[in-house]
Amino acid sequence: MDKIYALNLRHLDALSVIARAGSMSGAAEQVSLSQPALAQAVGKLERNLEIRLFERAAAGMRPTVSGQAWIVRVEHALRYLTQGVRLVRRSARLAPLDHIERRVSMIQLRALVAVENFSSYAVAAEQIGLSQPAVYRAVRELQDALGAELLVRAGRAVRPTDLASRFVRFVRLMLAELRTGLDEIAAGKHGGGRISIGTLPMARSVFLPDLLARFAQEHPGASVEVREAPYGELLIALRHGDIDLVIGGAMRYPAPANDVDQEGLFDDELSIVGNSAHPLRHKQRVTIQDLLAYPWAVPALGVPMRRNWETLFRTHGVEPPTPRIECGSVLVTRGLMLKGEWLTLMSADQFLFERQVGALAEIPIEGGVLRRRMAMVRRSDWRPTAMQERFAAMAREMGEERTRLEVERSSQNSRR
């Protein structure tokens, strides 16, 4: 079982109260626990976390350095839960609930997250290792505590309400914050740490592998999870706290959500690409009209690369043709380029290896193509560990290096 689910929300909240009160006796009354019960709860937490949370003395109790760092993480985590409950109660036109962490349990939240994810009590029960009646009961108790219906039956399936999905997002953010706190504790004892990255096709060929290699050399004990998916899926995972960063997507204007920050890394030049035997490769000057004579494979409407492709034609005063193939897979598109006189628009990094072996080639056009700004995206309220912040800083450094090299190449070419 994920170690996070062994934590007791009420006991976590008590840590902040103890830190403020400066003593176990002063905190016990505020959290409605006896002093022996509170002392036992703190002792259990310290054993599970394998750290000392408080210095105990005759004058009272004060957090250790690692204890204070954990308490700060806990406070941020419980704030997410409070925000989620406030959303539920406000939507149901109910009065606010104080101290929600004393009214709900981790097992109830875990059950809801699983059912919301799988739309099935049976599958959720199997995934989290509980009986189906236990999952049903946990969700029912949580709904009773919140005063709102979160799941509705749809035949044999269970469908989360829109309110449930919005609430679960805050629960996931709470869990992510607690996991980050556990990572900090582990890193403090053993080194290492963990970061989860979402990536898109542009970055996965060159930039991200270079970044991962450099980071792994500097942080040999760190663990990096790389997740590849369409931008929309990665954005949802980022906003739910399932991943920490998205690297390799084009800057979106406006920003894709009001709770994420985009940071430009480097400019990427787009190329018109065809196979090495394409007729246009033998033409001395390729014009925009020449491009209209061949079939195109491009991403679907709404994708930045599709907009770039449309802009390519419109900046030359021509409406873009109807694409023969709409495809978001770079692998499929590269394969298609090898099968005939197809054309597409790609970053140079995306067909680097095919170009090196002479399978695909750039087709220069009179007037040049386009550039786009590649970005790193993070949650606005993300509080990274020192290791995670170093990863982000390294991405910036590599982006700056790439920009500097591109400027130097352009300068050398202009002098020739």
Protein Blocks (a to p, Z undefined) as FASTA:
>chain_A
ZZklmpcfklmmmmmmmmmnopaklmmmmnopafklmmmmmmmmmmmnopafbdcdfkbc
cddfklmmmmmmmmmmmmmmmmmmmmmmmmnopacdehkllmbcfklmmmmmmmmmnopa
klmmmmnopafklmmmmmmmmmmmnopafbdcehjbccddfklmmmmmmmmmmmmmmmmm
mmmmmmmmnggidddddddfklmmmmmmmmmmmmmmmmmmbccddddddfklmmmmmmno
pambdchiacddddfbfkbccddfbdcdddddddfklfklmpmbacfklmmmpccdddde
hiaklmmmmmmmmmnopacdddfbdcfbfklmmmmmmnmccdcdddfklmmmmmmnomac
cdddehiaadddddddddfklccdfklmmmmmmmmmmmmmmmmmmmmmmmmmmmZZ
